[in-house]
Amino acid sequence: MRTAIRRKVLVGAVVAFLIGAGSVAVAQVLQKTNAKAVEQVSALTVSSAATYSTPSGAVEAMPQTSLRFDLKQKSLLIVTFSARGVSAQSPGQTTIPIVFVKCEIDGVACQPDSNPVEFLYPLFCCDTRSFTWVVHSASTGLHRVSIRWGMGNPGSAVVSNRSLVVLAARL
């Protein structure tokens, strides 16, 4: 009898959890786009270092990380950015600087989120980061994808060996 009760309680807990998880998943806004073949590819690669050391922490354009391209047809865009980076603390600083990276197309935030991606580079060392954003429907004509960056607390960050690739798949 006790085993049967325990089993019912366990099954009930699992069902309650799944129902709760399902309601959270339903509340999320999911956007799905099916595209055809990749028709255009635009790429930018830069080896030189860029340093961010703006004390205010404002998000600003990452130097030499903006790409212009001319779409021949309405497309789904896949934007991928990667870079090698290092962050450094100011003398006496006890917190590790937070780096923000943001993608914009024609001045509008790329999806899935309009907020910047946040991460920490290991102190006085290096790491490589890569992010992918999606533009579900871009019209024909000239466009510009720009990578912007900032920091959440004082310090500086340096990126090098960065690449920005835009794949355009026909809708």
QUIBELSUL-V661193 format. One record per pair of residues at least 24 apart in sequence whose C-alpha atoms are under 7 Angstrom apart, sorted by the first residue. I is the first residue (numbers start at 0). J is the second residue. If there is no record, write none. Layout:
{{I;J} {I;J}}
This chain:
{{32;135} {34;75} {34;168} {34;169} {34;170} {35;168} {35;169} {35;170} {36;168} {36;169} {37;166} {37;167} {37;168} {37;169} {38;167} {38;168} {38;169} {39;166} {39;167} {40;165} {40;166} {40;167} {41;68} {41;164} {41;165} {41;166} {42;163} {42;164} {42;165} {43;162} {43;163} {43;164} {44;161} {44;162} {44;163} {45;160} {45;161} {45;162} {46;159} {46;160} {46;161} {47;159} {47;160} {48;157} {48;158} {48;159} {49;157} {49;158} {49;159} {50;155} {50;156} {50;157} {50;158} {51;155} {51;156} {51;157} {52;154} {52;155} {52;156} {54;153} {56;149} {56;150} {56;151} {56;152} {57;149} {58;147} {58;148} {58;149} {59;147} {59;148} {59;149} {60;146} {60;147} {60;148} {61;146} {61;147} {61;148} {64;145} {64;146} {65;143} {65;144} {65;145} {65;146} {66;143} {66;144} {66;145} {67;142} {67;143} {67;144} {68;141} {68;142} {68;143} {69;140} {69;141} {69;142} {70;139} {70;140} {70;141} {71;139} {71;140} {72;138} {72;139} {72;169} {73;136} {73;137} {73;138} {73;139} {73;169} {73;170} {74;136} {74;137} {74;138} {74;167} {74;168} {74;169} {74;170} {75;134} {75;135} {75;136} {75;137} {75;167} {75;168} {75;169} {75;170} {76;133} {76;134} {76;135} {76;165} {76;166} {76;167} {76;168} {77;131} {77;132} {77;133} {77;134} {77;165} {77;166} {77;167} {78;131} {78;132} {78;133} {78;164} {78;165} {78;166} {79;130} {79;131} {79;132} {79;163} {79;164} {79;165} {80;129} {80;130} {80;131} {80;162} {80;163} {80;164} {81;128} {81;129} {81;130} {81;161} {81;162} {81;163} {82;127} {82;128} {82;129} {82;158} {82;159} {82;160} {82;161} {82;162} {83;125} {83;126} {83;127} {83;128} {83;158} {83;159} {83;160} {83;161} {84;120} {84;125} {84;126} {84;127} {84;156} {84;157} {84;158} {84;159} {85;120} {85;121} {85;123} {85;124} {85;125} {85;126} {85;156} {85;157} {85;158} {86;120} {86;121} {86;122} {86;123} {86;155} {86;156} {86;157} {87;122} {87;123} {87;154} {87;155} {87;156} {88;154} {88;155} {89;154} {96;150} {96;151} {96;152} {96;153} {96;154} {97;150} {97;151} {97;152} {98;149} {98;150} {98;151} {99;148} {99;149} {99;150} {100;146} {100;147} {100;148} {100;149} {101;146} {101;147} {101;148} {102;145} {102;146} {102;147} {103;144} {103;145} {103;146} {104;142} {104;143} {104;144} {104;145} {105;142} {105;143} {105;144} {109;133} {109;134} {110;134}}
